[in-house]
Amino acid sequence: MSRDLDVVIRAARMVTPEGERAGAVGVRDGEIVAVAPIAEDLTATRVVELADDEVLMPGVVDAHVHVNDPGRTEWEGFASATRAAAAGGVTTIVDMPLNSIPPTCDLPALDLKRKTAASQAFVDVGFWGGAIPGNVAELRTLHDAGVSGFKCFLLHSGVDEFPPLDADQLEQAMREIRSFDGLLIVHAEDAHAIEHAPAAGGGAYERFLHSRPRGAENLAIAQVIELARWTGCRVHILHVSSSDVLAMLASARRDGVPITAETCPHYLTFAAEEIPDGATQYKCCPPIREATNRELLWEGLRAGVIDMVVTDHSPSTPDLKALDTGDFGVAWGGISSLQLGLSAIWTEARSRGFTLADVARWMSEAPARHAGLSRKGQIEVGHDADFCVLAPDDSYVVDAAKLHHKNAVTPYHGRSLAGVVRETWLRGEKIDIEAAPQGRLLSRVTREGARP
Ligand SMILES: [Zn+2]
């Protein structure tokens, strides 16, 4: 066996599901076929030794990315998004069904999305479908075609072609998705509560924060939990921002409700008190809240109530961010961060005593499982040889203009981040973002292990 390996990578520090240790990884045909002690006599066509300051990590699986292609390619696009991903240590993205036109709410739209992505992807790409009013009959077809699950909104999504579900439609979608053991992922803010909140407008961040109160998020999540309890549908709460919901999530889990949750680097990095007025590059929904809330989200990760960290990369063109007027009422709500997620989280995590093994669990292992991508997210025999070579003690200052995102707008601009991504490997090959793209399109793997 040792003779016909394609690549062996030796690392003084390697992060596996068992934790961090010295080790060697053997790769054949793009798959990890050996994980061994560093001194083990593995021979291969190529042997790579990492530098002393580098750690071999599993490639990041970012399960929440808005690529916006086709239809709003000026906001982002598969080529730019996946280049940025590769530069940031991300080896798999799972694309959200909305902001592209058409949204991924039926099979022709999924086929179009796949055709668009196929020739442009520098990393592997999976897809979420959408649940909107009137498309219940499409859900099983999309599931059988390999989407990871279905996203829905409970209030206006920001784009008219992806309308929200009302309470009855939500229950109907959940009963249908339950019938084939699918997964519903929810943007949880309650429409009525937001309607009754004071309107956002002008440059004051505090006013914007009051327009998207925690209560609107708390109420929506309570509703989703009860519907999951009644229907048995597996559900996932997207971008948890309100720390109030941690107790609700823990309680639901204790009761056996099939629910998971994610949060995002911006909720774990920034604090409302520090956001300058008019700084609409920080606008996202639900919003970045207070520093005390941020620390409670970290405790939610520590306790395992929040399962994973994904970026919710949701860029737009600079004009739509209303940077000239700084008006939070009209600015596009979405934060650009795909290339920065790993460094941003590592920077904050290490200052709170977390390890790279924690980061790998939140950003690789858990999101891969969540999206039904059982070959991804771990340095383990039988998984794809997707790696990030990270220099965790090296640091850099973010320059938005030098990122590979299509538009140079991000709240991380000027921020010093720890953790430099030196290389990203996809299925046993180092990614070269100047060469031809080698990414593949992914389908959910059924829970029994077979491709759908
Ligand atoms: Zn999103």
Boltz pocket constraint, residues with backbone or C-beta under 6 A from the ligand:
constraints:
  - pocket:
      binder: B
      contacts: [[A, 64], [A, 66], [A, 96], [A, 312], [A, 313], [A, 314]]
      max_distance: 6.0
